[in-house]
Amino acid sequence: MTWAGVTRFLPLAALLVSVVTAVAAGGCGPSKLRPIDTEFDFNRQILKAERPAVVYFTKEGCAACMFLNPCMDQLYDEYQDRVEFAEFDLMTFWGTVKCETIWKRYRVAILPTVVLFVNGKEKRRWVSEYSGDAYRKALNEVVEPPAPTRAPAGKAGLAGKS
């Protein structure tokens, strides 16, 4: 096979590496976030929510989005009693926009994009942000932070003892 023949398969190899890496990062599988797929649901569940809402805009089969799934699931576990969480698959696997109104209204150009809404208004936006600390900082500004987790019994205070 010639070099030209090999380079023809590079995009496929890059996609395969991305998917394998996302799976290894724990990013595949169903998300804990509530799925939204229509403008009606978005308006009712996010814009009219009584508490702050985090919307995770994704694309079906997006490897970059899969990397963010574990982080979003962790945030859901920590804040679910104080914040609404929703996942909006804005595009199909092939890149077709599913809800053009939402796509245009919020100018979601790069996926994954995460938007924090407070009282129906956009308060904060993250584009391709994978740090849970960045999300926690903003969430802690609008809701009470989660209570710190305690060390299991028998584990605390062992460090430094000889």
N, C-alpha and C positions, 0 to 999 in steps of 0.2 A: 504494500500500500504506500502511496506517495504522501508527502507532507500535506498536499492539498486535500487528499482524501481524509487524512487525520483531522485537519482543522474543520472539516465539515461536521464532525461529531462533537466538537468542543462545547457548543451551546447545550447539547443534550447532557454531556458529562457535567457541566456546571449545574444544571438543574438537578441532576441526580445527587450531586454532592450536597446541594442546599437542602434537599428533602431528607437525606440521610442525617445531616447535621441537625435539622429541626427535630427529627424523631429522637435522636440521641439526647437533645436538650429537653425532651419531655413535652414538646410542643404539639404533638398530634393528639387527636381524640377530641371528644366533645368538650366544649367550654362550659363552665358553670354559669356564665353570663346569660341573661335572658335574650333570646334571639328576637330581633326586630327586622322586618323586611318590607314594610310599607310606610308611606308618609303618614297615614292615619295613625298607625301604632306609634310612630316616632312622636307625633304631636301629642298624643294622649299619654304615653308612658314617660316621655322625657320632658317635653316643654311644659306640661301641666303637672309634673311630679311635685309632691309636697316637700320633698327633700332633695338635696343635690343629686345630680345624675352624671354618671360617667358613661360615655358612649365610645365604644371601641370599633372604629370603622376598619373593615377588613376586605379582603378579596378571597374568594374561594380558591383554595390550593396555594395560597401565597406563602412561600417559605419564610419570608421576613415576618409575616404575621404569626406564623406558627411559633417563632422564637419568643413572641410576646405572650402567648397563651398562658404559660406557667405563672408569669408575673401578674397577669390580670386575674387569674384564678386565686392567687395568694391575696391580692388586694380585696377581692370579693370575700374571701374567708375572714379577713380582718375588719372590713367595714360594712358588711352586708346589712347590719341592723341600722345603719345611719345613712347609707348612700345607695341609690339605685344604680345597678350596673346592667348595661345592655351591649350586645354585639350586633352590629349592622353590617352584614355582608353586602357591601355597596356594589361590588362587581362580580361578574361570573368568572369562572376559571379562564375563559377566553378573552376577558377584558371588556365585556359589554356592561355598561352601567345599568344596574337594576332599578334605581330610583333617581332619575335625572333631576328632579326637583330638589331633593336633599343634597345631591352631589353638587349642584350649582349654588344652592343657598349657602352651604358651608364651605365651598371651595376646597373640597377634599381632593388634592392633586396627587399626593403621595400616600401610599399605604404601607404600614399601618399608621393611622392617625387616631389619637385619643383626645376627646374633648370633654371637659368638665363644664356642666351646665348648673347654674344656681338661679332659682326662680325663673327658669325658662330662657335665661340669657347665657351666652358663652362667657365663661370666666377665664378659662385656661385651655391651651391647646398644646399637644405634644405630637411631633412628627418623628417617627422611627426612634422613639425613646424607649430604651430597654431597662432602665434603672428604676426599681421599685421605690427607691428613696426619693426620686424626683416627684413621683405621683403622691407618695405619703406626705411630703412637705406641703403640697398644694391642698390635699384633702384635709390635713390637720388645721389649715387656715379656715376651713368652712364648717368642720364638724369636730366634735370631741375626739382626740386620738384614741386608738384602742388601748385597753389596759395592758400593761406589760405582762408578758408571760412569766410565770414563776418556774424556777428550776425544780425538777422532780425531787421528791423527798429523798434525803440521803446523799444527794449530789452536791448540794450547796455547802460551802465552807470547807471543802476538801483540799482546795488549792493552797499550797504553802505549808501544809502540815507534813511533818516527817515522822 
